[in-house]
Amino acid sequence: MTTRQTTTIPDASAQPREFLEYLYQAAVTRALPLENTARYLPNPPTPESGGRTIVIGAGKAGGSMAQAVEALWPADAPLEGLVVTRYHHIPPRPAGLKQRIEVVEAAHPVPDAAGLAAAQRILALVQGLTANDLVLCLISGGGSALLTLPAEGLSLEEKQGINKALLNSGANIAEMNCVRKHLSRIKGGRLAVACAPARVVTLTISDVPGDDPSIIASGPTVPDATSCAEAVAILQRYGIAVPGAIMSLLEQGALETPKPGDPVFEGHEVHMIATPQQSLEAAAAAARAAGLAAYILSDEIEGESREVGKVHGALARAVALKGQPFQKPCVILSGGETTVTIRKQAPGTARGRGGRAGEFCMGLALALQAQAGVYALAADTDGIDGVEDNAGAYVAPDTLQRALARGMKLDQYLDRNDAYGYFDPLGDLVVTGPTHTNVNDFRALLIL
């Protein structure tokens, strides 16, 4: 499956999987940086000012955002910088496009030494700037892990452990990033402080419910309204241990971030160049062009992935059996960022593989009860579901039957969070490769 929109619309009745993949493509294409960047680019500093343009940034879309800037920036205007993206997420370079922004790779979702080195280099790059200089910051989802610079007294290994615990805890993205901001020397607006007195323009692709730029990649160039006290409460709520000295600093408020109203942010601009809602609207338009009614539930759905899947399944059954609240045939779309709480396994039991989209699909299949005429696809718009090589999974009316024929019981796979192990033998993983953008979860239910 490609991630570029095709011109031929598959027949939904005859090719339900291909049709759902087509809707996913429409959503991804709407969020590609080259489609959305031009209108938000500032003018370069004038030659008379002697100002420089420095491009910095982090995120899964970092490589494609940097290429979009290179393609759109005036050829005669100076441009330099450094952006960090996830391993294997640098898109192929178009023929004839000169590279002016360095792009490096690092680990996600758990940070590594390469991300630490990139953060140190980015921080060094913006030292000594003047009011005549322009900093263009390119931010997308995944930047929290990719742009890692632990607070003083916190090692990379300790930060990795905290990050893993957060990922497995069931905490939502706002809670995780509140903690990350207060345990960092570069997130939560601190990068903007380092850029002063230069002008900062931030271009961001949203991957969070509500499109709050202070949450996306932990908001390195925007003010942070959360507090050390909130970070402490989140750590305690989920039972996440941090070194005693760091907890003391949090409790004392010594790791506080720059807040709204701080003069350092005066004159700065933040532009949201792509959002989950826009991508859902693009998918809805594609469905309507195919002659189907389309409904967007929300782009801000959160909660346990399997439970969200069960709710979607109950809704789809109501439509299929009762014509409520929508008449079939139709497409139901939703987005947001669900969570997966990793279940403890018995000693000697291998932990399952999978991410949010796959877990959603398992909960959905369980609730659908092999309902005739209902098909679904859930996938992450960055092309990677968790840490696996699939974007998500596909569910059909015969999913449970095909699995049982192989001796596969869905509840057992749910118990060990093993969506990959469940859908892979069925041939129902959705594999796209990196899409070079990221507007979070995409879910589509086709009811015929």
C-alpha positions in Angstrom: 0.0 0.0 0.0 1.3 3.5 -0.9 0.6 6.7 1.0 0.0 8.8 -2.0 -3.6 9.3 -3.0 -4.6 7.4 -6.1 -7.0 8.8 -8.7 -9.1 5.6 -9.0 -11.7 5.2 -6.3 -12.1 1.5 -5.3 -15.7 0.2 -5.2 -16.6 0.1 -1.5 -19.0 -2.9 -1.8 -16.6 -5.0 -4.0 -13.3 -3.9 -2.5 -14.0 -2.8 1.1 -10.3 -3.1 2.3 -9.0 -1.2 -0.7 -11.6 1.5 -0.2 -10.7 2.0 3.5 -7.0 2.2 2.5 -8.0 4.8 -0.1 -9.6 6.9 2.7 -6.4 6.5 4.8 -4.4 7.7 1.8 -6.6 10.8 1.5 -6.0 11.6 5.2 -2.3 11.2 5.0 -2.0 13.2 1.7 -3.8 16.1 3.3 -1.2 16.3 6.0 2.0 16.1 3.9 4.2 19.2 4.6 4.8 20.2 1.0 1.0 20.5 0.6 0.7 22.9 3.6 3.8 24.9 4.3 4.0 27.7 1.7 1.3 30.0 3.1 3.0 30.1 6.6 6.6 30.8 5.6 7.9 34.2 6.9 10.0 36.5 4.7 13.7 36.0 5.0 15.8 38.6 6.9 16.7 41.4 4.5 20.3 41.3 3.2 20.8 44.8 4.7 20.1 43.5 8.2 22.7 40.8 7.9 20.3 38.4 9.7 20.6 34.7 9.3 17.8 32.1 8.9 18.3 29.1 11.2 16.0 26.1 10.8 15.7 23.7 13.7 13.2 21.1 14.6 12.2 17.6 15.6 9.5 15.0 14.8 8.5 12.1 12.7 7.7 14.6 9.9 11.0 16.5 10.4 12.7 15.3 7.2 9.7 16.0 5.0 9.1 19.4 6.7 12.8 20.3 6.1 12.5 19.4 2.4 9.3 21.4 2.0 11.1 24.5 3.4 14.1 23.9 1.1 11.8 23.6 -1.9 9.8 26.7 -1.0 12.5 29.1 0.4 13.9 31.7 -2.0 17.0 30.2 -3.8 19.0 33.4 -3.2 18.2 33.6 0.5 20.6 32.0 3.0 19.3 29.0 4.8 20.9 26.6 7.3 20.0 24.4 10.2 19.5 21.0 11.8 16.4 18.9 12.2 16.1 15.5 13.9 13.6 12.8 12.8 13.0 9.1 13.6 15.2 6.4 12.2 14.3 5.6 8.6 11.9 8.6 8.3 14.0 10.7 5.9 12.0 10.8 2.6 13.8 10.3 -0.7 15.2 13.6 -1.9 13.5 15.0 -5.1 15.8 15.3 -8.0 17.3 18.8 -8.2 16.4 19.8 -4.7 19.6 21.1 -3.0 20.0 20.2 0.6 20.5 23.2 2.9 19.2 21.8 6.1 20.9 18.9 7.8 18.6 16.1 8.9 19.8 13.5 11.4 18.0 10.4 12.9 17.3 9.2 16.4 15.2 6.8 18.3 11.4 6.9 19.1 9.5 6.4 21.3 12.3 5.8 23.8 15.2 8.4 23.4 18.7 7.4 22.6 22.2 8.9 22.5 21.7 10.1 18.9 18.7 12.2 20.1 20.7 13.6 22.9 23.5 14.6 20.6 21.0 16.2 18.2 19.4 18.2 21.0 22.8 19.4 22.1 23.8 20.5 18.6 20.5 22.3 18.1 20.9 24.2 21.4 24.4 25.2 20.4 23.2 26.3 16.9 21.0 29.0 18.4 23.5 30.5 20.7 24.6 34.1 20.1 21.7 35.0 17.8 20.6 38.6 17.4 17.3 40.4 16.9 18.0 40.4 13.1 18.1 36.7 13.0 15.1 34.4 12.2 14.7 30.9 13.7 12.3 28.7 11.8 11.3 25.8 14.1 9.7 22.7 12.5 7.8 20.6 15.0 5.8 17.4 14.6 4.7 14.4 16.7 7.5 12.3 18.1 9.7 15.3 18.9 9.5 14.6 22.7 11.6 11.5 22.3 13.7 12.7 19.4 14.7 16.0 21.1 16.0 14.8 24.4 18.2 16.7 26.8 17.6 15.6 30.4 17.5 18.0 33.3 20.7 18.6 35.2 21.3 15.6 37.5 19.2 13.2 35.3 21.1 10.7 33.1 20.0 9.6 29.7 19.5 6.1 31.1 17.2 7.4 33.9 15.3 9.4 31.4 14.8 6.4 29.2 13.5 4.4 32.1 11.0 7.1 33.0 9.9 7.4 29.4 9.3 3.6 29.1 7.3 3.7 32.4 5.1 6.5 31.0 4.5 4.7 27.8 3.4 1.6 29.6 1.3 3.4 32.3 -1.8 4.3 30.3 -1.1 8.1 30.8 -2.4 10.3 28.0 -0.2 12.4 25.8 -0.8 15.6 27.8 0.2 13.9 31.0 3.3 12.3 29.5 4.5 15.5 28.0 3.9 17.5 31.2 6.4 15.2 32.9 8.8 15.3 29.9 8.8 19.1 29.8 9.8 19.4 33.5 12.6 16.9 33.2 14.2 18.6 30.1 16.6 21.4 29.4 15.1 22.0 25.9 11.3 21.3 26.0 8.5 23.4 27.5 9.6 26.7 25.9 13.2 26.4 26.9 14.4 26.2 23.3 12.8 29.6 22.7 14.6 31.0 25.6 17.9 29.8 24.1 17.0 31.5 20.7 16.5 34.9 22.3 16.6 37.7 21.1 16.0 36.2 17.6 12.5 36.1 16.1 11.1 32.6 16.3 8.4 31.2 13.9 7.2 27.7 14.7 5.5 25.6 12.1 3.8 22.5 13.6 1.9 19.4 12.5 -0.5 18.4 15.2 -0.6 14.9 16.6 -2.5 15.6 19.8 -6.1 16.0 20.8 -7.0 19.7 20.8 -4.0 20.7 18.7 -2.3 22.4 21.7 1.1 23.5 20.4 2.5 23.3 24.0 1.8 19.5 24.0 3.0 18.7 20.5 6.6 17.4 20.9 6.4 18.9 24.4 6.4 22.5 23.0 10.1 23.4 22.9 9.4 26.9 21.5 6.1 27.8 23.1 5.1 28.8 26.7 4.1 26.0 29.1 1.1 26.5 31.4 1.7 23.2 33.3 3.6 23.1 36.6 6.1 21.1 38.5 3.4 20.2 40.9 1.3 18.7 38.1 4.3 16.7 37.0 4.7 15.3 40.5 1.0 14.4 40.7 1.2 12.5 37.4 4.3 10.6 38.5 2.5 9.6 41.7 -0.8 8.8 40.0 0.9 6.2 37.8 3.5 5.0 40.3 6.4 6.1 38.2 9.7 6.3 40.1 12.3 9.1 39.5 15.6 9.7 41.3 15.0 11.2 44.8 17.1 14.3 44.0 15.0 15.0 40.9 11.7 14.5 42.8 12.9 17.0 45.4 13.7 19.6 42.6 10.2 19.0 41.2 8.5 19.4 44.6 10.5 22.6 45.2 9.5 24.0 41.8 13.1 24.3 40.8 12.5 22.7 37.3 9.8 25.1 36.3 9.3 26.0 32.7 8.7 29.5 31.1 5.1 30.5 31.3 2.5 32.3 29.1 3.2 36.0 29.3 6.9 35.7 29.6 8.5 38.5 27.5 10.8 36.0 25.8 7.9 34.9 23.6 7.0 38.4 22.4 6.8 38.6 18.6 7.0 34.8 18.2 4.6 33.1 15.8 3.1 29.6 15.9 1.3 28.2 12.8 -0.6 24.9 12.7 0.1 23.7 9.2 -1.8 20.3 9.4 -4.2 18.9 11.9 -6.1 15.6 12.6 -9.4 17.3 11.8 -8.3 18.4 8.4 -7.2 14.9 7.5 -10.5 13.4 8.7 -12.3 16.0 6.6 -10.3 15.0 3.6 -11.2 11.3 4.1 -14.8 12.2 4.6 -14.8 14.2 1.3 -13.2 11.2 -0.4 -16.0 8.9 0.9 -18.7 11.3 -0.2 -17.2 11.6 -3.6 -17.7 7.8 -3.8 -21.4 8.3 -3.1 -21.3 7.3 0.6 -22.5 9.4 3.6 -19.6 10.1 5.9 -19.6 11.1 9.6 -16.7 12.4 11.8 -17.2 11.5 15.4 -14.3 13.5 16.7 -10.6 14.1 16.2 -10.0 14.2 20.0 -10.9 10.7 21.1 -8.8 9.4 24.0 -9.0 6.4 26.3 -7.9 2.8 26.4 -7.6 1.6 22.8 -9.5 -1.6 23.3 -12.3 0.2 25.1 -12.5 2.8 22.4 -12.7 -0.1 19.9 -15.5 -1.7 21.8 -17.5 1.6 21.7 -16.9 2.0 18.0 -18.1 -1.6 17.5 -21.3 -1.0 19.4 -22.0 2.1 17.3 -21.4 0.2 14.1 -23.7 -2.6 15.1 -26.4 -0.1 15.9 -26.1 1.4 12.4 -26.0 -2.0 10.8 -29.0 -3.5 12.7 -31.2 -0.5 13.6 -30.2 2.3 11.3 -29.3 4.4 14.3 -27.8 7.0 14.7 -26.9 6.9 11.0 -28.4 5.2 7.9 -26.2 2.7 6.0 -24.4 2.6 3.8 -22.0 5.0 5.4 -18.5 5.7 6.7 -17.8 6.6 10.3 -14.4 8.3 11.0 -12.6 9.3 14.1 -9.1 10.4 15.3 -7.3 11.3 18.5 -4.7 9.5 20.6 -5.7 6.4 22.5 -3.5 4.6 25.0 -2.5 1.0 25.7 -1.9 -0.1 29.3 0.6 -3.0 29.1 -0.7 -6.0 31.1 1.6 -7.8 33.4 2.5 -11.3 32.0 3.1 -14.5 33.9 6.8 -15.4 34.3 8.1 -17.0 31.1 5.3 -15.6 29.0 6.4 -13.5 26.0 5.0 -10.0 25.8 2.9 -9.3 22.8 3.6 -6.9 19.9 1.5 -4.1 18.7 0.4 -0.5 19.1 -2.7 1.6 19.7 -4.3 1.0 16.3 -3.9 -2.8 16.5 -5.3 -2.9 20.1 -8.3 -0.8 18.9 -8.9 -3.3 16.2 -8.9 -6.2 18.6 -11.4 -4.4 20.8 -13.5 -3.6 17.8 -13.5 -7.1 16.4 -14.6 -8.4 19.9 -17.5 -6.0 20.0 -18.6 -6.4 16.4 -19.3 -10.1 16.9 -18.7 -10.8 13.2 -21.4 -8.4 12.3 -22.2 -8.7 8.6 -21.5 -5.7 6.4 -19.1 -3.9 8.8 -15.4 -3.4 7.8 -12.8 -1.2 9.5 -9.3 0.1 9.3 -7.3 1.7 12.1 -3.8 3.0 11.5 -1.4 5.6 12.7 -0.9 8.3 10.1 2.9 8.2 10.5 2.8 4.6 9.2 4.1 3.0 12.4 1.8 1.5 15.0 3.9 1.7 18.2 7.3 0.3 17.4 6.3 -2.3 14.8 6.6 -2.2 11.0 2.8 -1.9 10.4 0.7 1.2 10.5 -2.3 -0.6 11.9 -4.8 -3.4 11.0 -8.0 -4.3 9.1 -11.1 -5.9 10.5 -13.8 -7.7 8.4 -16.9 -9.7 9.3 -15.0 -13.0 9.0 -12.0 -11.9 11.1 -12.9 -13.9 14.2 -13.9 -17.0 12.1 -10.6 -17.0 10.2 -8.7 -16.6 13.5 -10.5 -19.4 15.2 -9.8 -21.7 12.2 -6.1 -21.2 13.1 -6.8 -21.9 16.8 -6.4 -18.2 17.7 -8.6 -16.9 20.5 -8.9 -13.1 20.5 -9.2 -12.8 24.3 -5.8 -14.5 24.7 -4.2 -12.0 22.4 -5.8 -9.1 24.1 -4.6 -10.3 27.5 -1.0 -10.0 26.3 -1.4 -6.9 24.1 -0.5 -8.9 21.0 -2.3 -7.2 18.1 0.6 -7.8 15.7 0.6 -11.6 16.5 -3.2 -11.7 16.0 -3.5 -9.8 12.7 -0.3 -10.9 11.0 -1.2 -14.6 10.3 -4.6 -13.3 9.0 -2.9 -11.1 6.4 -4.7 -8.2 8.0 -1.8 -5.9 9.0 -1.8 -2.6 7.2 1.7 -1.9 6.2 2.6 1.4 4.5 6.1 2.3 5.6 6.8 5.8 7.0 4.4 8.4 5.6 6.6 11.4 6.5 3.8 13.1 8.3 1.9 12.5 11.6 -1.6 13.6 12.5 -2.2 10.8 14.9 -4.7 8.0 14.9 -7.0 7.4 11.9 -10.0 5.1 12.2 -12.6 4.3 9.5 -15.6 2.1 9.7 -17.4 1.1 6.5 -21.0 -0.1 7.1 -22.8 -1.5 4.0 
